[in-house]
Amino acid sequence: MDRFAGQTEQSGFDGSAFFRDLSTESIAPRIMGSNAKSSPKRLRMKMKEALQAASEKLMFETLNLLGVLVRRMSRKQTRRFADLVGDFMHRVLGIRRDLVYRNLGLTFPEKSPEEIRRIATAMYRNVASSLLEVLRLPLIRNREDAAALVDIDGEAFLQWFNSRKSGAVIVSAHYGNWELMAMASGLLLEPVAIVVKRLRNRLIDGIMNEYRTMRGNRIIYHSQALREGLRLLGEGGFLSILGDQSDHDAVNYGEFLGRRASMYFGPAFFALKAKVPLFFVICLGNGDGRYTIKIREVDTSDLSFSKQNIATLAERYTIMLEAEIRNRPEEWFWLHNRWKRG
């Protein structure tokens, strides 16, 4: 039986009551209180907060229901459904469509509009597929399930792993299926600690972290990463970080896919500070419903811990990611406004 099948019922979600609660007559008395002396500005703010909470609740329940649905599908049915969802996101909803086409056009000026459209179509389908695969993660119950779905391409890494004497930093990206990669790696190799940013929707943040940690991995919120990450590496653990995000503080800059962008130096900092190896890892779809986790070491042999060397190391794994994106652009998350701080 689907472990999460009863989650919606357990949450007490009543559709008719939920939408009835969105009415002004229902919300206003609870916001204003019995004496109703709040100012119009304060009332509008309170109503906005209540509607935002209701919207987040609806998104959470919708995600739960979608999860129940896809976990009852076969993998082949799920792939077909993902194509439909991706096309709906692309052609009907147009989610960040202008941003996607602009980024693709600037990155690949040599490609025709038709080629750009094909890449965008495949990208939206891959995004939908990755989302549905996340919702199917509870079906991966053990090492055998992971091995039936994922292959590992990384002979040099496996040799190091089998005789390792330290932890390591894993730098990945919003490329392919990064959530599946983390769970499969934890089952096939060793549990990892994943550095994540807290989602605005705390309900969805909670369920995502439940998926991420249900098979032994743990999560570290970005705000706790410095202390917890160094301690983990000192104990011989694996620290996984997505390295293609922009630097929130916008203090480090470089070139990414031919354009100036803020750069995230976190993986380089941890590897050089803790004196541990750094591995570039991505999870690629094989086109048949299976995936390959590709692992390559990023050379740190000539680098010690310094500001300049951190930048140098960040440039090295950025170049590796750029090569993958140019080879299979549809696998990268072009919905991300990567150059907004450039």
Backbone hydrogen bonds, N-H to C=O, Kabsch-Sander energy under -0.5 kcal/mol:
donor,donor_aa,acceptor,acceptor_aa,energy
5,A,2,D,-1.8
7,Q,4,F,-1.8
10,Q,6,G,-2.4
11,S,7,Q,-1.7
12,G,9,E,-1.4
13,F,8,T,-1.4
14,D,12,G,-0.5
15,G,13,F,-0.5
18,F,14,D,-2.9
19,F,15,G,-2.3
20,R,16,S,-1.9
21,D,17,A,-1.9
22,L,19,F,-0.8
23,S,20,R,-1.3
26,S,23,S,-0.6
27,I,23,S,-2.4
28,A,24,T,-2.8
30,R,26,S,-0.6
31,I,27,I,-1.8
32,M,28,A,-3.1
33,G,29,P,-2.1
36,A,32,M,-0.5
37,K,32,M,-0.5
43,L,39,S,-2.7
44,R,40,P,-2.5
45,M,41,K,-2.0
46,K,42,R,-2.5
47,M,43,L,-2.5
48,K,44,R,-2.3
49,E,45,M,-2.2
50,A,46,K,-2.3
51,L,47,M,-2.6
52,Q,48,K,-2.2
53,A,49,E,-2.3
54,A,50,A,-2.1
55,S,51,L,-2.5
56,E,52,Q,-2.4
57,K,53,A,-2.1
58,L,54,A,-2.3
59,M,55,S,-2.4
60,F,56,E,-2.2
61,E,57,K,-2.4
62,T,58,L,-2.5
63,L,59,M,-2.3
64,N,60,F,-2.1
65,L,61,E,-2.4
66,L,62,T,-2.5
67,G,63,L,-2.3
68,V,64,N,-2.1
69,L,65,L,-2.0
70,V,66,L,-2.6
71,R,67,G,-1.9
72,R,69,L,-1.2
73,M,70,V,-0.9
78,T,74,S,-2.3
79,R,75,R,-2.0
80,R,76,K,-1.8
81,F,77,Q,-2.5
82,A,78,T,-2.4
83,D,79,R,-1.7
84,L,80,R,-1.6
85,V,81,F,-2.5
86,G,82,A,-3.0
87,D,83,D,-2.4
88,F,84,L,-2.0
89,M,85,V,-2.4
90,H,86,G,-2.1
91,R,87,D,-3.1
92,V,87,D,-0.6
92,V,88,F,-1.3
93,L,88,F,-2.8
94,G,89,M,-0.6
95,I,89,M,-2.0
97,R,94,G,-1.7
100,V,96,R,-2.5
101,Y,97,R,-2.5
102,R,98,D,-2.2
103,N,99,L,-2.7
104,L,100,V,-2.5
105,G,101,Y,-2.4
106,L,102,R,-2.3
107,T,103,N,-2.0
108,F,104,L,-2.5
111,K,108,F,-1.7
116,I,112,S,-2.4
117,R,113,P,-2.4
118,R,114,E,-2.1
119,I,115,E,-2.3
120,A,116,I,-2.6
121,T,117,R,-2.6
122,A,118,R,-2.3
123,M,119,I,-2.5
124,Y,120,A,-2.5
125,R,121,T,-1.9
126,N,122,A,-2.2
127,V,123,M,-2.5
128,A,124,Y,-2.2
129,S,125,R,-2.4
130,S,126,N,-2.7
131,L,127,V,-2.2
132,L,128,A,-2.4
133,E,129,S,-2.3
134,V,130,S,-2.0
135,L,131,L,-1.8
136,R,132,L,-1.0
137,L,134,V,-1.4
139,L,136,R,-2.2
140,I,137,L,-2.1
141,R,139,L,-1.2
146,A,142,N,-1.8
147,A,143,R,-2.5
148,A,144,E,-1.6
149,L,145,D,-0.6
149,L,146,A,-1.0
150,V,146,A,-2.3
151,D,291,Y,-2.3
153,D,151,D,-0.5
153,D,293,I,-3.3
154,G,152,I,-0.7
158,L,154,G,-2.5
159,Q,155,E,-2.1
160,W,156,A,-2.1
161,F,157,F,-3.2
162,N,158,L,-2.2
163,S,159,Q,-0.7
163,S,160,W,-1.0
164,R,161,F,-1.0
167,G,233,L,-0.6
168,A,237,G,-1.5
169,V,277,P,-2.5
170,I,239,L,-3.4
171,V,169,V,-0.6
171,V,279,F,-2.9
172,S,170,I,-0.6
172,S,241,I,-2.6
175,Y,173,A,-2.4
176,G,331,E,-2.4
177,N,283,C,-1.6
178,W,176,G,-0.7
181,M,177,N,-1.9
182,A,178,W,-1.6
183,M,179,E,-1.8
184,A,180,L,-2.9
185,S,181,M,-2.5
186,G,182,A,-1.9
187,L,183,M,-1.7
188,L,184,A,-3.0
189,L,185,S,-2.5
190,E,185,S,-1.1
193,A,238,F,-2.6
194,I,192,V,-0.5
194,I,218,R,-2.8
195,V,193,A,-0.5
195,V,240,S,-2.7
196,V,194,I,-0.6
196,V,220,I,-2.2
202,R,200,R,-1.1
205,D,201,N,-2.6
206,G,202,R,-2.0
207,I,203,L,-1.8
208,M,204,I,-2.7
209,N,205,D,-2.0
210,E,206,G,-1.6
211,Y,207,I,-2.2
212,R,208,M,-2.4
213,T,209,N,-1.6
214,M,210,E,-0.9
214,M,211,Y,-0.6
216,G,213,T,-1.5
218,R,192,V,-2.1
220,I,194,I,-2.8
222,H,196,V,-2.2
224,Q,221,Y,-2.2
225,A,221,Y,-0.5
225,A,222,H,-1.2
228,E,224,Q,-2.2
229,G,225,A,-2.7
230,L,226,L,-1.6
231,R,227,R,-1.8
232,L,228,E,-2.4
233,L,229,G,-2.4
234,G,230,L,-2.2
235,E,231,R,-1.1
235,E,232,L,-0.6
236,G,233,L,-1.5
237,G,232,L,-2.5
239,L,168,A,-2.2
240,S,193,A,-3.2
240,S,238,F,-0.5
241,I,170,I,-2.9
243,G,172,S,-3.0
243,G,241,I,-0.7
248,H,246,S,-0.6
250,A,247,D,-1.3
254,G,261,A,-2.4
256,F,259,R,-3.0
259,R,256,F,-1.2
261,A,254,G,-2.6
263,M,252,N,-3.0
265,F,263,M,-0.7
269,F,265,F,-2.6
270,F,266,G,-2.4
271,A,267,P,-2.2
272,L,268,A,-2.2
273,K,269,F,-2.7
274,A,270,F,-2.4
275,K,271,A,-0.7
276,V,271,A,-2.0
278,L,298,V,-0.6
279,F,169,V,-2.7
280,F,296,R,-3.6
281,V,171,V,-2.2
281,V,279,F,-0.6
282,I,294,K,-1.9
283,C,175,Y,-0.7
284,L,282,I,-0.5
284,L,292,T,-2.8
286,N,290,R,-2.9
291,Y,149,L,-2.2
292,T,284,L,-2.6
293,I,151,D,-3.4
294,K,282,I,-2.7
294,K,292,T,-0.7
295,I,153,D,-2.8
295,I,293,I,-0.5
296,R,280,F,-2.5
298,V,278,L,-3.0
299,D,297,E,-0.6
303,L,300,T,-2.0
306,S,304,S,-0.8
310,I,306,S,-2.2
311,A,307,K,-1.8
312,T,308,Q,-2.2
313,L,309,N,-2.7
314,A,310,I,-2.4
315,E,311,A,-2.0
316,R,312,T,-1.5
317,Y,313,L,-1.9
318,T,314,A,-1.7
319,I,315,E,-2.2
320,M,316,R,-1.6
321,L,317,Y,-1.9
322,E,318,T,-2.7
323,A,319,I,-1.9
324,E,320,M,-1.5
325,I,321,L,-2.6
326,R,322,E,-2.6
327,N,323,A,-1.5
328,R,324,E,-2.7
331,E,328,R,-1.9
332,W,329,P,-1.3
333,F,174,H,-1.7
334,W,332,W,-1.6
336,H,333,F,-1.7
338,R,336,H,-2.3
340,K,337,N,-1.6
342,G,339,W,-1.7
